[in-house]
Amino acid sequence: MKLLYIYKYAILGGVTTQLVNRLSHLKLKCEPHFLFTHDYGGTKAFGSYKHVHVKKDPIEISNYIKRKKFDAVIVIDTPEVYEAIRHSGHKGVVINEVHTTTSNIKYLESFEKYEIDAFIAPSQYLVDRINDEYGFRGKIPAHVVFNCLDTALFNPKKVEQIFDKKIIAWVGKLDDHKNWRSFLSIAYKISRIRSDCVFLLLGGETAKEEVVKSMLDLVDEYGLMDHFIWIQRVEYNDMPLIYSSIAASKGLSISTSSNESFGMTIIESLACGCPSIAPKVGAIPEILQDDRLYYGEDEEEAINKVQTILNNPLEEQKIFEGIQLISEKYSIQKIVDEYINLIKKIMNEKDGKNA
């Protein structure tokens, strides 16, 4: 079976990471190809894997699909390539994966003009939006396949404590929907009541200069400079060391997103034995227990959750149980096996209709 994934941006973010995670097991089951229309350094994450291409021109994309004769073409939030798929004469399955929860999801409003066989999304939350908000229930089947995590990489590491303070960390791009401003506001309020914390912001390498300036100005305005560390970029393979360091400090990770299609940084954190709290938005309640959730933008509730964790560190047995749960539920092998079985099911259903 030969699969083609098409996505706009080869960037070191959630979708590219997910494709790389899948690849390790997917290539044992089939021949996956990856086509990006723009490269912002993300193709490096695939190492020496030979079936990774960057093609922006629709004619090149169409010719590539025609030449390779794929069994399935899987498009991830990139509706502009559907004309190229149509012109290629592709006869196999066409699947649209939805991973975005930002305003970009509005592309689904005019989606009925494209001929696709199924939707796949990483959460029930997104499937419900596809079915109900955009009216595809009963028209095009939508399926949930969770994101997967490389649990051979993401597990607790032995680390030396760098700080004599508890680390409170935030991981993500400096995008509005990630709500980094709320993290800084929470950090400021915690700094007013505790002196044993340091605040770590990981991410922002691709942020515009004016966004970076706004972030640093706010850090200064809150008087956090002496308690704040900003790391623009961390190699993906080094993230388990970061999460393990946070855990070793008796700290935690925090999300402040206004919406999430899944919540990858949360399960990465938990897999390394690092507690996490997050807002009760989007798909996050599907992966994080209630006592670690706070409502929307209620920063006071978030601070109370932080205080509870800092003042009452989890017992080792509870941490171990959490690590085991993540490993069992989101391992690459488990998720990719489910994914491949679903693709085969969609293909068989299409063959049945065409028979």
Salt bridges, closest charged atoms under 4 A:
GLU31 OE2 - HIS33 NE2 2.58
GLU31 OE2 - HIS51 NE2 3.95
GLU80 OE2 - LYS8 NZ 3.90
GLU83 OE1 - ARG86 NH2 2.62
GLU83 OE1 - HIS87 NE2 3.84
GLU97 OE2 - ARG22 NH1 2.86
GLU97 OE1 - HIS99 NE2 2.74
GLU112 OE2 - LYS139 NZ 3.13
ASP117 OD2 - LYS350 NZ 3.30
ASP132 OD1 - ARG137 NE 2.87
GLU133 OE1 - ARG129 NE 2.76
ASP176 OD1 - ARG181 NH1 3.55
ASP196 OD2 - ARG194 NH2 2.85
GLU205 OE1 - ARG233 NH1 3.07
ASP217 OD2 - LYS213 NZ 2.83
GLU235 OE2 - ARG233 NE 2.96
GLU260 OE2 - LYS178 NZ 2.71
ASP291 OD2 - ARG292 NH1 3.84
GLU299 OE1 - LYS189 NZ 2.74
GLU300 OE2 - LYS189 NZ 3.71
ASP337 OD1 - HIS25 NE2 3.02
ASP337 OD1 - LYS29 NZ 3.44
GLU338 OE2 - LYS334 NZ 2.72
GLU349 OE2 - LYS345 NZ 2.86
